[in-house]
Amino acid sequence: MENDQVLSSLLGEVKGAIIHGYADVKVKNIILDSRKVLPGSLFVALRGTQVDGHQFIETAAGLGAIAILCEELPENVREDVTYIEVEDSAGAMGLIAAAFYGHPSKRVKLVGVTGTNGKTSVATFLFQLFRALGYRCGLLSTVQNQIEDDVIPSTHTTPDAVALNALLAQMATSNCSHVFMEVSSHSVAQHRITGLHFAGGIFTNITHDHLDFHKTFDNYIKAKKGFFDALPKSAFALVNVDDRRGSVMVQNTKARIETYSLQTLATFKGKIISDTLAGMHMEINNQEVWFRVIGRFNAYNLLAVYGAAVLLGEKEEGVLTELSNLKSPPGRFEQFHSADHIVGIVDYAHTPDALENVLETITHLRQGNEQVVTVVGCGGNRDAEKRPKMAEIACRYSNRVILTSDNPRFEEPIDILDQMRKGVPPLDYKKTTVIEDRHEAILKAGLEAAPGDIILIAGKGHENYQDVKGVKHHFDDKEVLMEVFAKRAGN
């Protein structure tokens, strides 16, 4: 939907806006990048972490912008341009974008999933489940955005407010009844979800992450909590009460609070009966079910999905039946088996908590004397505090550890590895190897493994690239693992 919209009709929910010029001009589209401005565009001047959009107001006006949304008027105010002066451009943009696209989030049942770990799995499981239950659905996730079978590549966990509303409008027009989306802490702090109407919100857990952006853990918690603070009375807030901050998340929410747990009383209570590489046997609200996905972390994910589905009005038995058939999303504890019985596991674990969850699961799944080999790195230009912790956790649970490059971005890989190496306990020096080249690291792990061993390749999961100096080079952990298995088989 890109029909012309009268500017004044887009500003109804924007508080404190001061309009300089004519409010009845027609807006053809909303643009954040001044280079993409066309005649009739509304240009939004955002103050970003790298660039201030206010520097490009004159450029946008020169290219034909009919209106400018800004926090500060430029020195040169044109008579043929309408300026909307607001306190916060990002927050106002969310409200304007929602209005421009006809409030698409109100035309679907939109459920947001937030937390440090598990967002992708829960959102993807919900998408798969509701499709299996016969609904047309949309998915907004780190891995990909999807409308039924149509995949739309994803570049951020949560798109900007304009792209997000455009996607939701596309989903509503495609007759999707439900949309499931990951809600990142960045998206809350940067107002990307402002103006959206949620039918429900899910909290998975919270551990240290993204401190490069939020600076402090308290700020990170506040960002996650902000999502629940904004939920309407009509929504549900489903929280993991085994996480000690679960109750904090919903302290100020207007939504109906519901809970899930493996350890204590909750609306949706689970218990793991058995857990093997073949599957997991659980009891959920006094009903026993066998699942294809495995691991304690997935038990929590399944409880969140089950709870959300029931809160959305689905029958318990139908939900459990379909859940038992679901498979893990790409790069989330994804298993591969060689001809000589080596198990390769590719997982997105890129936080200390996520890595520990995966390695604890592998430890519980071991049947005998299998060796656990972990290949792991840390991304550049991200929270550096977690680097030594990741290495220590890998050493604690593994027989052998290979520290390697992840997405170095604009840092030198060896500098990141030096910081990781500081977390290696002296007693574990001998079992730890540093190989900067990730391809070489995975080859070494795979070719030196013995039949029955378990190789964990952690950190990148579904990603099919390596980000080096601003360039994304093709790289897929799964492809390299398959290459290793082929070499072992002599192919």
C-alpha angles and dihedrals in degrees: 000000000000102000118150111268127199108245096227090056090057095054099059096109097034107105123213096007115161112206119209108191133000119348095193097068117123119246117211098186144342116248132188098179111069090208089066096051116128131184106289096025125140104223117207116209104209126184101226131184091256107021136027111223090207087078089067101048093104091048091052092048090050091054092055107271107169093200139016126210109205146150094223130031117240121242091247109056111188121216092218094055128073114221121204109199114201138166094239121023094192095054093044091048091057092054093044093047091051090052093044092056094043098258094288094182088067091056094060136039100258118196121186125204121201136173138098097272133022100032095119095044094049094045092046094046090051091050092050093044097051092046088053088050089058103262129129106239146185128211129202109186146141090258098048147323113245140185105195103303095343111103121207113192115247124221101173134026087246121018121226116279095262095048090042094054091044089054093046090049089052089051093048091048088051088058096250109167096191134034124188120197141176112237112205125201088241091057092055095045092046094045094240090141096042109125095026121125113220125200089198147351130214127202116201106176142299132232134152111303140130093025087144086071104029095037094207134045089234091058089049091052091047091053092053091044090051089069092059093041088061098048114115125239090255092062132082124233110207113191137183102238092190086074105078091223094053092095091045090059093062100037092112103024122126090204125101107270119226129169143210130195148162093202111038144024112298142151088260112032124186138186129189111228097177137350125196138153087264096057148300129271113208142171114222119184090339094311120113117223136172117220132194093218118079142204137064091265089057090049086063091046091052092049090052091050093045092049094048092049092051091046088052088058103264122142115256098230094049091049094051092047093055094040090058089065098051123114128208117271116255112289095011108115086320111179130215126180128206124216089254093052103261112149116218118194122193114195136170092224103146101151127070092246094049092047091049091049092053095045092046088053091050090049091054092047095054112114102191138326099345113145118231114218117189124198110191143156139170130240122250125243090025136100103321094189092077096056100086089039091056091052093047092051092048090052094047095058103029137077090211132016130198114193111204146157121293117174101328091183106178097344127090109257093223091056090054090048091049089056091048091049090060088070094057109106113233091243089059098051093101095054094047124086129183116214113169095197107078094203091054091045093055091045091053093049092048100043095047095047120107125225109283095025121132120227118196116197104191138185109038105049110162095010115116097193144058116226109221122168092336095311122109109218119193110262128151122181090205093054092051091048090053089049089054093049091049091052091049089052090050094245 
